[in-house]
Amino acid sequence: MTTKTRDTRIEVVADLPSIRIVRDFDAPPERVFRAWTDPDLAARWLGPKDLRMHIETWDARTGGGYHYTMWRGDEQVAECYGSFHELLR
């Protein structure tokens, strides 16, 4: 089954240093949840297709965090880290 993305909405809260990306997917909720919480699946779809993702940490739970690097060949081109503020199923 192919998962298709519908419109993407980006929300910014003026007094918080955060953004919220809201999307609707044409897929069962449990499949979308798994795509975000399973590090092997996240590495397959997150980021540009021409980069390889190496996950250092992926603790997908409320209060957990993530840290990953993105590589093009032998060159590291990005490093991302953050926290999962709230995970709801």
C-alpha positions as CSV (number, residue, x, y, z in Angstrom):
1,M,0.0,0.0,0.0
2,T,1.3,3.4,-1.0
3,T,1.1,6.2,1.6
4,K,0.3,9.6,0.1
5,T,0.7,12.9,1.8
6,R,-2.0,15.5,1.5
7,D,-1.6,19.2,2.3
8,T,1.1,20.2,4.8
9,R,0.5,23.0,7.3
10,I,3.3,24.6,9.3
11,E,2.2,26.2,12.6
12,V,4.4,28.6,14.6
13,V,3.7,29.7,18.1
14,A,5.0,33.2,18.6
15,D,6.2,32.9,22.2
16,L,7.7,29.4,21.9
17,P,10.9,28.3,20.1
18,S,9.1,25.6,18.2
19,I,7.3,24.7,15.0
20,R,4.6,22.2,14.4
21,I,4.2,20.5,11.0
22,V,0.8,19.1,10.5
23,R,0.0,16.6,7.7
24,D,-2.8,14.3,6.8
25,F,-1.8,10.9,5.4
26,D,-3.9,8.5,3.3
27,A,-2.8,5.6,5.6
28,P,-4.0,3.9,8.8
29,P,-2.9,5.8,11.9
30,E,-0.9,2.8,13.3
31,R,1.2,2.8,10.1
32,V,2.0,6.5,10.3
33,F,2.8,6.2,14.0
34,R,5.2,3.3,13.3
35,A,6.9,5.3,10.5
36,W,7.7,8.0,13.1
37,T,8.7,5.8,16.0
38,D,10.6,2.9,14.4
39,P,14.2,4.3,13.8
40,D,14.8,1.9,10.8
41,L,11.7,3.2,9.1
42,A,12.3,6.8,9.9
43,A,15.8,6.5,8.4
44,R,14.3,5.3,5.1
45,W,12.0,8.3,4.5
46,L,13.2,11.2,6.6
47,G,15.4,13.7,4.8
48,P,16.5,14.1,1.2
49,K,16.8,10.9,-0.8
50,D,20.4,11.5,-1.9
51,L,21.6,11.4,1.7
52,R,22.2,8.5,4.0
53,M,21.0,8.8,7.6
54,H,22.9,7.4,10.6
55,I,20.8,7.4,13.7
56,E,22.8,7.9,16.9
57,T,19.7,8.0,19.2
58,W,16.0,7.5,18.6
59,D,14.0,7.3,21.8
60,A,10.5,7.8,20.5
61,R,8.5,8.4,23.7
62,T,7.3,11.5,25.6
63,G,10.4,13.1,26.9
64,G,12.7,11.0,24.7
65,G,15.1,12.4,22.2
66,Y,16.7,11.9,18.8
67,H,20.1,12.6,17.3
68,Y,21.1,11.7,13.7
69,T,23.6,12.6,11.1
70,M,23.2,12.8,7.4
71,W,25.9,11.8,4.9
72,R,26.6,12.1,1.3
73,G,29.3,9.6,0.5
74,D,32.0,10.1,3.2
75,E,31.0,13.7,4.0
76,Q,28.7,14.6,6.9
77,V,26.4,17.3,5.6
78,A,23.9,17.7,8.5
79,E,23.4,16.8,12.2
80,C,20.0,17.0,13.8
81,Y,18.9,16.5,17.4
82,G,15.9,17.3,19.5
83,S,13.2,15.9,21.7
84,F,9.9,14.2,21.5
85,H,7.9,16.6,23.6
86,E,4.7,14.5,23.5
87,L,3.9,11.2,21.8
88,L,0.2,10.2,21.7
89,R,-1.1,7.1,20.1
